[in-house]
Amino acid sequence: MKLIIFVFFLFLLTALASMLVFLNMQPVELILTPVYKGEYYHIPHIPLGLLVVLCVVFGFLLGYIFSTLHRMFK
């Protein structure tokens, strides 16, 4: 029963992330540094929804790594 609930929530999370990416297809450019002598670093144009989903996943991954490290060295 737990497996069925887990698969259902995983499917729901995937569907919501896909809907977010589909509804926000406007390409954006994320500038990583300010302009210095006419140069700046940026990532290529990607859809806004994909950028949001990737940032959330990256945040969860960083939180997981930091909590694991905290538990290891406690």
PDB file of N, CA, C and O in Angstrom:
ATOM      1  N   MET A   1       0.815  -1.191   0.000  1.00  0.00           N
ATOM      2  CA  MET A   1       0.000   0.000   0.000  1.00  0.00           C
ATOM      3  C   MET A   1       0.867   1.267   0.000  1.00  0.00           C
ATOM      4  O   MET A   1       0.541   2.247  -0.670  1.00  0.00           O
ATOM      5  N   LYS A   2       1.977   1.238   0.759  1.00  0.00           N
ATOM      6  CA  LYS A   2       2.868   2.390   0.783  1.00  0.00           C
ATOM      7  C   LYS A   2       3.488   2.630  -0.588  1.00  0.00           C
ATOM      8  O   LYS A   2       3.682   3.774  -1.001  1.00  0.00           O
ATOM      9  N   LEU A   3       3.795   1.549  -1.284  1.00  0.00           N
ATOM     10  CA  LEU A   3       4.381   1.683  -2.616  1.00  0.00           C
ATOM     11  C   LEU A   3       3.397   2.344  -3.575  1.00  0.00           C
ATOM     12  O   LEU A   3       3.794   3.184  -4.384  1.00  0.00           O
ATOM     13  N   ILE A   4       2.138   1.981  -3.498  1.00  0.00           N
ATOM     14  CA  ILE A   4       1.122   2.564  -4.373  1.00  0.00           C
ATOM     15  C   ILE A   4       0.990   4.058  -4.100  1.00  0.00           C
ATOM     16  O   ILE A   4       0.886   4.849  -5.037  1.00  0.00           O
ATOM     17  N   ILE A   5       0.994   4.452  -2.832  1.00  0.00           N
ATOM     18  CA  ILE A   5       0.887   5.868  -2.482  1.00  0.00           C
ATOM     19  C   ILE A   5       2.131   6.617  -2.937  1.00  0.00           C
ATOM     20  O   ILE A   5       2.029   7.736  -3.439  1.00  0.00           O
ATOM     21  N   PHE A   6       3.301   6.016  -2.769  1.00  0.00           N
ATOM     22  CA  PHE A   6       4.545   6.636  -3.208  1.00  0.00           C
ATOM     23  C   PHE A   6       4.552   6.844  -4.717  1.00  0.00           C
ATOM     24  O   PHE A   6       4.922   7.919  -5.189  1.00  0.00           O
ATOM     25  N   VAL A   7       4.149   5.836  -5.478  1.00  0.00           N
ATOM     26  CA  VAL A   7       4.105   5.941  -6.939  1.00  0.00           C
ATOM     27  C   VAL A   7       3.099   6.995  -7.361  1.00  0.00           C
ATOM     28  O   VAL A   7       3.351   7.744  -8.305  1.00  0.00           O
ATOM     29  N   PHE A   8       1.959   7.069  -6.678  1.00  0.00           N
ATOM     30  CA  PHE A   8       0.942   8.071  -7.001  1.00  0.00           C
ATOM     31  C   PHE A   8       1.483   9.479  -6.784  1.00  0.00           C
ATOM     32  O   PHE A   8       1.312  10.341  -7.646  1.00  0.00           O
ATOM     33  N   PHE A   9       2.132   9.728  -5.645  1.00  0.00           N
ATOM     34  CA  PHE A   9       2.678  11.050  -5.384  1.00  0.00           C
ATOM     35  C   PHE A   9       3.844  11.385  -6.306  1.00  0.00           C
ATOM     36  O   PHE A   9       4.018  12.546  -6.679  1.00  0.00           O
ATOM     37  N   LEU A  10       4.639  10.397  -6.677  1.00  0.00           N
ATOM     38  CA  LEU A  10       5.713  10.619  -7.635  1.00  0.00           C
ATOM     39  C   LEU A  10       5.143  10.996  -9.003  1.00  0.00           C
ATOM     40  O   LEU A  10       5.664  11.891  -9.668  1.00  0.00           O
ATOM     41  N   PHE A  11       4.088  10.323  -9.419  1.00  0.00           N
ATOM     42  CA  PHE A  11       3.417  10.645 -10.676  1.00  0.00           C
ATOM     43  C   PHE A  11       2.809  12.047 -10.612  1.00  0.00           C
ATOM     44  O   PHE A  11       2.903  12.809 -11.574  1.00  0.00           O
ATOM     45  N   LEU A  12       2.191  12.386  -9.492  1.00  0.00           N
ATOM     46  CA  LEU A  12       1.581  13.700  -9.322  1.00  0.00           C
ATOM     47  C   LEU A  12       2.645  14.802  -9.362  1.00  0.00           C
ATOM     48  O   LEU A  12       2.436  15.838  -9.993  1.00  0.00           O
ATOM     49  N   LEU A  13       3.766  14.590  -8.703  1.00  0.00           N
ATOM     50  CA  LEU A  13       4.852  15.561  -8.708  1.00  0.00           C
ATOM     51  C   LEU A  13       5.418  15.738 -10.113  1.00  0.00           C
ATOM     52  O   LEU A  13       5.704  16.863 -10.523  1.00  0.00           O
ATOM     53  N   THR A  14       5.581  14.663 -10.844  1.00  0.00           N
ATOM     54  CA  THR A  14       6.073  14.736 -12.218  1.00  0.00           C
ATOM     55  C   THR A  14       5.090  15.470 -13.115  1.00  0.00           C
ATOM     56  O   THR A  14       5.494  16.271 -13.958  1.00  0.00           O
ATOM     57  N   ALA A  15       3.804  15.201 -12.937  1.00  0.00           N
ATOM     58  CA  ALA A  15       2.782  15.869 -13.742  1.00  0.00           C
ATOM     59  C   ALA A  15       2.749  17.370 -13.448  1.00  0.00           C
ATOM     60  O   ALA A  15       2.618  18.174 -14.370  1.00  0.00           O
ATOM     61  N   LEU A  16       2.865  17.751 -12.187  1.00  0.00           N
ATOM     62  CA  LEU A  16       2.846  19.172 -11.845  1.00  0.00           C
ATOM     63  C   LEU A  16       4.092  19.889 -12.370  1.00  0.00           C
ATOM     64  O   LEU A  16       3.995  21.019 -12.849  1.00  0.00           O
ATOM     65  N   ALA A  17       5.244  19.255 -12.287  1.00  0.00           N
ATOM     66  CA  ALA A  17       6.463  19.859 -12.827  1.00  0.00           C
ATOM     67  C   ALA A  17       6.379  19.987 -14.346  1.00  0.00           C
ATOM     68  O   ALA A  17       6.814  20.991 -14.911  1.00  0.00           O
ATOM     69  N   SER A  18       5.827  18.982 -15.002  1.00  0.00           N
ATOM     70  CA  SER A  18       5.666  19.039 -16.461  1.00  0.00           C
ATOM     71  C   SER A  18       4.697  20.138 -16.857  1.00  0.00           C
ATOM     72  O   SER A  18       4.920  20.838 -17.844  1.00  0.00           O
ATOM     73  N   MET A  19       3.623  20.294 -16.096  1.00  0.00           N
ATOM     74  CA  MET A  19       2.648  21.348 -16.387  1.00  0.00           C
ATOM     75  C   MET A  19       3.295  22.721 -16.198  1.00  0.00           C
ATOM     76  O   MET A  19       3.053  23.629 -16.993  1.00  0.00           O
ATOM     77  N   LEU A  20       4.104  22.879 -15.170  1.00  0.00           N
ATOM     78  CA  LEU A  20       4.791  24.145 -14.937  1.00  0.00           C
ATOM     79  C   LEU A  20       5.727  24.483 -16.088  1.00  0.00           C
ATOM     80  O   LEU A  20       5.792  25.632 -16.525  1.00  0.00           O
ATOM     81  N   VAL A  21       6.444  23.495 -16.575  1.00  0.00           N
ATOM     82  CA  VAL A  21       7.350  23.722 -17.707  1.00  0.00           C
ATOM     83  C   VAL A  21       6.553  24.024 -18.966  1.00  0.00           C
ATOM     84  O   VAL A  21       6.932  24.908 -19.734  1.00  0.00           O
ATOM     85  N   PHE A  22       5.460  23.310 -19.195  1.00  0.00           N
ATOM     86  CA  PHE A  22       4.651  23.513 -20.404  1.00  0.00           C
ATOM     87  C   PHE A  22       3.995  24.891 -20.420  1.00  0.00           C
ATOM     88  O   PHE A  22       3.913  25.522 -21.474  1.00  0.00           O
ATOM     89  N   LEU A  23       3.532  25.363 -19.271  1.00  0.00           N
ATOM     90  CA  LEU A  23       2.827  26.642 -19.232  1.00  0.00           C
ATOM     91  C   LEU A  23       3.770  27.842 -19.211  1.00  0.00           C
ATOM     92  O   LEU A  23       3.325  28.969 -19.432  1.00  0.00           O
ATOM     93  N   ASN A  24       5.040  27.634 -18.956  1.00  0.00           N
ATOM     94  CA  ASN A  24       6.018  28.727 -18.914  1.00  0.00           C
ATOM     95  C   ASN A  24       7.146  28.460 -19.897  1.00  0.00           C
ATOM     96  O   ASN A  24       8.286  28.225 -19.495  1.00  0.00           O
ATOM     97  N   MET A  25       6.831  28.494 -21.176  1.00  0.00           N
ATOM     98  CA  MET A  25       7.808  28.173 -22.214  1.00  0.00           C
ATOM     99  C   MET A  25       8.599  29.386 -22.699  1.00  0.00           C
ATOM    100  O   MET A  25       9.428  29.255 -23.600  1.00  0.00           O
ATOM    101  N   GLN A  26       8.360  30.564 -22.119  1.00  0.00           N
ATOM    102  CA  GLN A  26       9.083  31.759 -22.534  1.00  0.00           C
ATOM    103  C   GLN A  26      10.570  31.609 -22.202  1.00  0.00           C
ATOM    104  O   GLN A  26      10.914  31.397 -21.039  1.00  0.00           O
ATOM    105  N   PRO A  27      11.459  31.715 -23.200  1.00  0.00           N
ATOM    106  CA  PRO A  27      12.880  31.559 -22.892  1.00  0.00           C
ATOM    107  C   PRO A  27      13.411  32.755 -22.100  1.00  0.00           C
ATOM    108  O   PRO A  27      13.085  33.904 -22.400  1.00  0.00           O
ATOM    109  N   VAL A  28      14.217  32.474 -21.103  1.00  0.00           N
ATOM    110  CA  VAL A  28      14.852  33.510 -20.294  1.00  0.00           C
ATOM    111  C   VAL A  28      16.349  33.247 -20.262  1.00  0.00           C
ATOM    112  O   VAL A  28      16.816  32.138 -20.523  1.00  0.00           O
ATOM    113  N   GLU A  29      17.081  34.299 -19.935  1.00  0.00           N
ATOM    114  CA  GLU A  29      18.529  34.191 -19.822  1.00  0.00           C
ATOM    115  C   GLU A  29      18.896  34.606 -18.412  1.00  0.00           C
ATOM    116  O   GLU A  29      18.558  35.711 -17.987  1.00  0.00           O
ATOM    117  N   LEU A  30      19.574  33.751 -17.687  1.00  0.00           N
ATOM    118  CA  LEU A  30      19.997  34.028 -16.326  1.00  0.00           C
ATOM    119  C   LEU A  30      21.423  34.551 -16.364  1.00  0.00           C
ATOM    120  O   LEU A  30      22.349  33.843 -16.759  1.00  0.00           O
ATOM    121  N   ILE A  31      21.587  35.803 -15.948  1.00  0.00           N
ATOM    122  CA  ILE A  31      22.914  36.416 -15.926  1.00  0.00           C
ATOM    123  C   ILE A  31      23.532  36.139 -14.564  1.00  0.00           C
ATOM    124  O   ILE A  31      22.957  36.497 -13.536  1.00  0.00           O
ATOM    125  N   LEU A  32      24.688  35.510 -14.550  1.00  0.00           N
ATOM    126  CA  LEU A  32      25.319  35.071 -13.309  1.00  0.00           C
ATOM    127  C   LEU A  32      26.233  36.117 -12.684  1.00  0.00           C
ATOM    128  O   LEU A  32      26.435  36.105 -11.470  1.00  0.00           O
ATOM    129  N   THR A  33      26.787  37.019 -13.484  1.00  0.00           N
ATOM    130  CA  THR A  33      27.699  38.034 -12.958  1.00  0.00           C
ATOM    131  C   THR A  33      27.323  39.391 -13.538  1.00  0.00           C
ATOM    132  O   THR A  33      26.713  39.455 -14.605  1.00  0.00           O
ATOM    133  N   PRO A  34      27.677  40.476 -12.853  1.00  0.00           N
ATOM    134  CA  PRO A  34      27.462  41.800 -13.441  1.00  0.00           C
ATOM    135  C   PRO A  34      28.434  42.049 -14.593  1.00  0.00           C
ATOM    136  O   PRO A  34      29.451  41.368 -14.724  1.00  0.00           O
ATOM    137  N   VAL A  35      28.105  43.023 -15.413  1.00  0.00           N
ATOM    138  CA  VAL A  35      28.957  43.339 -16.559  1.00  0.00           C
ATOM    139  C   VAL A  35      30.269  43.950 -16.053  1.00  0.00           C
ATOM    140  O   VAL A  35      30.267  44.896 -15.265  1.00  0.00           O
ATOM    141  N   TYR A  36      31.367  43.397 -16.516  1.00  0.00           N
ATOM    142  CA  TYR A  36      32.692  43.909 -16.161  1.00  0.00           C
ATOM    143  C   TYR A  36      33.520  43.977 -17.434  1.00  0.00           C
ATOM    144  O   TYR A  36      33.830  42.945 -18.029  1.00  0.00           O
ATOM    145  N   LYS A  37      33.878  45.174 -17.853  1.00  0.00           N
ATOM    146  CA  LYS A  37      34.626  45.416 -19.090  1.00  0.00           C
ATOM    147  C   LYS A  37      33.919  44.802 -20.293  1.00  0.00           C
ATOM    148  O   LYS A  37      34.557  44.255 -21.192  1.00  0.00           O
ATOM    149  N   GLY A  38      32.610  44.900 -20.296  1.00  0.00           N
ATOM    150  CA  GLY A  38      31.820  44.430 -21.427  1.00  0.00           C
ATOM    151  C   GLY A  38      31.581  42.936 -21.462  1.00  0.00           C
ATOM    152  O   GLY A  38      31.005  42.443 -22.432  1.00  0.00           O
ATOM    153  N   GLU A  39      31.997  42.194 -20.449  1.00  0.00           N
ATOM    154  CA  GLU A  39      31.787  40.751 -20.413  1.00  0.00           C
ATOM    155  C   GLU A  39      30.983  40.364 -19.185  1.00  0.00           C
ATOM    156  O   GLU A  39      31.093  40.989 -18.130  1.00  0.00           O
ATOM    157  N   TYR A  40      30.179  39.333 -19.334  1.00  0.00           N
ATOM    158  CA  TYR A  40      29.451  38.770 -18.203  1.00  0.00           C
ATOM    159  C   TYR A  40      29.168  37.304 -18.496  1.00  0.00           C
ATOM    160  O   TYR A  40      29.142  36.873 -19.648  1.00  0.00           O
ATOM    161  N   TYR A  41      28.960  36.559 -17.433  1.00  0.00           N
ATOM    162  CA  TYR A  41      28.694  35.133 -17.577  1.00  0.00           C
ATOM    163  C   TYR A  41      27.197  34.892 -17.460  1.00  0.00           C
ATOM    164  O   TYR A  41      26.528  35.478 -16.609  1.00  0.00           O
ATOM    165  N   HIS A  42      26.684  34.034 -18.313  1.00  0.00           N
ATOM    166  CA  HIS A  42      25.256  33.728 -18.312  1.00  0.00           C
ATOM    167  C   HIS A  42      25.040  32.299 -18.775  1.00  0.00           C
ATOM    168  O   HIS A  42      25.926  31.681 -19.365  1.00  0.00           O
ATOM    169  N   ILE A  43      23.854  31.784 -18.500  1.00  0.00           N
ATOM    170  CA  ILE A  43      23.504  30.457 -19.004  1.00  0.00           C
ATOM    171  C   ILE A  43      22.724  30.633 -20.303  1.00  0.00           C
ATOM    172  O   ILE A  43      22.115  31.685 -20.497  1.00  0.00           O
ATOM    173  N   PRO A  44      22.716  29.664 -21.185  1.00  0.00           N
ATOM    174  CA  PRO A  44      21.963  29.785 -22.435  1.00  0.00           C
ATOM    175  C   PRO A  44      20.467  29.955 -22.165  1.00  0.00           C
ATOM    176  O   PRO A  44      19.988  29.667 -21.068  1.00  0.00           O
ATOM    177  N   HIS A  45      19.746  30.421 -23.165  1.00  0.00           N
ATOM    178  CA  HIS A  45      18.307  30.610 -23.036  1.00  0.00           C
ATOM    179  C   HIS A  45      17.629  29.263 -22.780  1.00  0.00           C
ATOM    180  O   HIS A  45      17.782  28.325 -23.562  1.00  0.00           O
ATOM    181  N   ILE A  46      16.885  29.177 -21.685  1.00  0.00           N
ATOM    182  CA  ILE A  46      16.089  27.984 -21.386  1.00  0.00           C
ATOM    183  C   ILE A  46      14.709  28.443 -20.958  1.00  0.00           C
ATOM    184  O   ILE A  46      14.551  29.586 -20.527  1.00  0.00           O
ATOM    185  N   PRO A  47      13.694  27.575 -21.066  1.00  0.00           N
ATOM    186  CA  PRO A  47      12.342  27.972 -20.646  1.00  0.00           C
ATOM    187  C   PRO A  47      12.286  28.303 -19.156  1.00  0.00           C
ATOM    188  O   PRO A  47      12.966  27.682 -18.340  1.00  0.00           O
ATOM    189  N   LEU A  48      11.462  29.293 -18.822  1.00  0.00           N
ATOM    190  CA  LEU A  48      11.349  29.747 -17.438  1.00  0.00           C
ATOM    191  C   LEU A  48      10.892  28.625 -16.512  1.00  0.00           C
ATOM    192  O   LEU A  48      11.427  28.482 -15.413  1.00  0.00           O
ATOM    193  N   GLY A  49       9.919  27.831 -16.935  1.00  0.00           N
ATOM    194  CA  GLY A  49       9.421  26.735 -16.098  1.00  0.00           C
ATOM    195  C   GLY A  49      10.507  25.714 -15.788  1.00  0.00           C
ATOM    196  O   GLY A  49      10.595  25.214 -14.667  1.00  0.00           O
ATOM    197  N   LEU A  50      11.326  25.410 -16.776  1.00  0.00           N
ATOM    198  CA  LEU A  50      12.421  24.464 -16.565  1.00  0.00           C
ATOM    199  C   LEU A  50      13.448  25.039 -15.594  1.00  0.00           C
ATOM    200  O   LEU A  50      13.986  24.312 -14.759  1.00  0.00           O
ATOM    201  N   LEU A  51      13.723  26.338 -15.698  1.00  0.00           N
ATOM    202  CA  LEU A  51      14.649  26.974 -14.770  1.00  0.00           C
ATOM    203  C   LEU A  51      14.122  26.910 -13.341  1.00  0.00           C
ATOM    204  O   LEU A  51      14.886  26.656 -12.410  1.00  0.00           O
ATOM    205  N   VAL A  52      12.838  27.137 -13.163  1.00  0.00           N
ATOM    206  CA  VAL A  52      12.240  27.078 -11.822  1.00  0.00           C
ATOM    207  C   VAL A  52      12.320  25.662 -11.265  1.00  0.00           C
ATOM    208  O   VAL A  52      12.711  25.474 -10.113  1.00  0.00           O
ATOM    209  N   VAL A  53      11.956  24.673 -12.062  1.00  0.00           N
ATOM    210  CA  VAL A  53      11.987  23.279 -11.609  1.00  0.00           C
ATOM    211  C   VAL A  53      13.415  22.853 -11.270  1.00  0.00           C
ATOM    212  O   VAL A  53      13.636  22.201 -10.249  1.00  0.00           O
ATOM    213  N   LEU A  54      14.377  23.211 -12.103  1.00  0.00           N
ATOM    214  CA  LEU A  54      15.771  22.849 -11.829  1.00  0.00           C
ATOM    215  C   LEU A  54      16.295  23.528 -10.570  1.00  0.00           C
ATOM    216  O   LEU A  54      17.049  22.918  -9.811  1.00  0.00           O
ATOM    217  N   CYS A  55      15.911  24.776 -10.335  1.00  0.00           N
ATOM    218  CA  CYS A  55      16.351  25.466  -9.115  1.00  0.00           C
ATOM    219  C   CYS A  55      15.757  24.823  -7.871  1.00  0.00           C
ATOM    220  O   CYS A  55      16.438  24.710  -6.852  1.00  0.00           O
ATOM    221  N   VAL A  56      14.501  24.400  -7.935  1.00  0.00           N
ATOM    222  CA  VAL A  56      13.876  23.728  -6.790  1.00  0.00           C
ATOM    223  C   VAL A  56      14.560  22.391  -6.521  1.00  0.00           C
ATOM    224  O   VAL A  56      14.866  22.071  -5.373  1.00  0.00           O
ATOM    225  N   VAL A  57      14.802  21.612  -7.569  1.00  0.00           N
ATOM    226  CA  VAL A  57      15.477  20.322  -7.407  1.00  0.00           C
ATOM    227  C   VAL A  57      16.891  20.522  -6.853  1.00  0.00           C
ATOM    228  O   VAL A  57      17.328  19.774  -5.979  1.00  0.00           O
ATOM    229  N   PHE A  58      17.599  21.524  -7.360  1.00  0.00           N
ATOM    230  CA  PHE A  58      18.947  21.808  -6.867  1.00  0.00           C
ATOM    231  C   PHE A  58      18.918  22.229  -5.397  1.00  0.00           C
ATOM    232  O   PHE A  58      19.803  21.853  -4.628  1.00  0.00           O
ATOM    233  N   GLY A  59      17.914  23.001  -5.007  1.00  0.00           N
ATOM    234  CA  GLY A  59      17.777  23.397  -3.608  1.00  0.00           C
ATOM    235  C   GLY A  59      17.510  22.216  -2.702  1.00  0.00           C
ATOM    236  O   GLY A  59      18.100  22.116  -1.626  1.00  0.00           O
ATOM    237  N   PHE A  60      16.620  21.309  -3.125  1.00  0.00           N
ATOM    238  CA  PHE A  60      16.370  20.105  -2.335  1.00  0.00           C
ATOM    239  C   PHE A  60      17.624  19.245  -2.233  1.00  0.00           C
ATOM    240  O   PHE A  60      17.901  18.675  -1.178  1.00  0.00           O
ATOM    241  N   LEU A  61      18.379  19.147  -3.317  1.00  0.00           N
ATOM    242  CA  LEU A  61      19.608  18.361  -3.303  1.00  0.00           C
ATOM    243  C   LEU A  61      20.645  18.961  -2.348  1.00  0.00           C
ATOM    244  O   LEU A  61      21.292  18.234  -1.595  1.00  0.00           O
ATOM    245  N   LEU A  62      20.798  20.280  -2.382  1.00  0.00           N
ATOM    246  CA  LEU A  62      21.723  20.917  -1.447  1.00  0.00           C
ATOM    247  C   LEU A  62      21.284  20.721   0.002  1.00  0.00           C
ATOM    248  O   LEU A  62      22.114  20.459   0.872  1.00  0.00           O
ATOM    249  N   GLY A  63      20.002  20.844   0.260  1.00  0.00           N
ATOM    250  CA  GLY A  63      19.497  20.621   1.613  1.00  0.00           C
ATOM    251  C   GLY A  63      19.749  19.203   2.080  1.00  0.00           C
ATOM    252  O   GLY A  63      20.113  18.985   3.235  1.00  0.00           O
ATOM    253  N   TYR A  64      19.560  18.237   1.196  1.00  0.00           N
ATOM    254  CA  TYR A  64      19.802  16.837   1.539  1.00  0.00           C
ATOM    255  C   TYR A  64      21.284  16.597   1.838  1.00  0.00           C
ATOM    256  O   TYR A  64      21.629  15.914   2.803  1.00  0.00           O
ATOM    257  N   ILE A  65      22.148  17.162   1.004  1.00  0.00           N
ATOM    258  CA  ILE A  65      23.588  16.984   1.213  1.00  0.00           C
ATOM    259  C   ILE A  65      24.028  17.615   2.527  1.00  0.00           C
ATOM    260  O   ILE A  65      24.774  17.002   3.290  1.00  0.00           O
ATOM    261  N   PHE A  66      23.573  18.832   2.797  1.00  0.00           N
ATOM    262  CA  PHE A  66      23.968  19.502   4.036  1.00  0.00           C
ATOM    263  C   PHE A  66      23.418  18.800   5.269  1.00  0.00           C
ATOM    264  O   PHE A  66      24.104  18.718   6.287  1.00  0.00           O
ATOM    265  N   SER A  67      22.190  18.293   5.195  1.00  0.00           N
ATOM    266  CA  SER A  67      21.649  17.585   6.354  1.00  0.00           C
ATOM    267  C   SER A  67      22.382  16.259   6.585  1.00  0.00           C
ATOM    268  O   SER A  67      22.578  15.851   7.729  1.00  0.00           O
ATOM    269  N   THR A  68      22.786  15.588   5.504  1.00  0.00           N
ATOM    270  CA  THR A  68      23.561  14.358   5.640  1.00  0.00           C
ATOM    271  C   THR A  68      24.922  14.639   6.259  1.00  0.00           C
ATOM    272  O   THR A  68      25.373  13.908   7.140  1.00  0.00           O
ATOM    273  N   LEU A  69      25.574  15.698   5.797  1.00  0.00           N
ATOM    274  CA  LEU A  69      26.873  16.064   6.361  1.00  0.00           C
ATOM    275  C   LEU A  69      26.734  16.465   7.835  1.00  0.00           C
ATOM    276  O   LEU A  69      27.599  16.152   8.653  1.00  0.00           O
ATOM    277  N   HIS A  70      25.658  17.148   8.160  1.00  0.00           N
ATOM    278  CA  HIS A  70      25.440  17.560   9.557  1.00  0.00           C
ATOM    279  C   HIS A  70      25.245  16.338  10.458  1.00  0.00           C
ATOM    280  O   HIS A  70      25.765  16.289  11.573  1.00  0.00           O
ATOM    281  N   ARG A  71      24.488  15.351   9.960  1.00  0.00           N
ATOM    282  CA  ARG A  71      24.287  14.132  10.745  1.00  0.00           C
ATOM    283  C   ARG A  71      25.574  13.315  10.883  1.00  0.00           C
ATOM    284  O   ARG A  71      25.790  12.660  11.902  1.00  0.00           O
ATOM    285  N   MET A  72      26.427  13.357   9.855  1.00  0.00           N
ATOM    286  CA  MET A  72      27.675  12.585   9.901  1.00  0.00           C
ATOM    287  C   MET A  72      28.657  13.167  10.914  1.00  0.00           C
ATOM    288  O   MET A  72      29.348  12.421  11.609  1.00  0.00           O
ATOM    289  N   PHE A  73      28.721  14.474  10.999  1.00  0.00           N
ATOM    290  CA  PHE A  73      29.721  15.116  11.858  1.00  0.00           C
ATOM    291  C   PHE A  73      29.138  15.664  13.157  1.00  0.00           C
ATOM    292  O   PHE A  73      29.734  16.532  13.794  1.00  0.00           O
ATOM    293  N   LYS A  74      28.003  15.165  13.535  1.00  0.00           N
ATOM    294  CA  LYS A  74      27.352  15.612  14.773  1.00  0.00           C
ATOM    295  C   LYS A  74      27.969  14.962  15.978  1.00  0.00           C
ATOM    296  O   LYS A  74      27.545  15.222  17.104  1.00  0.00           O
TER     297      LYS A  74
END
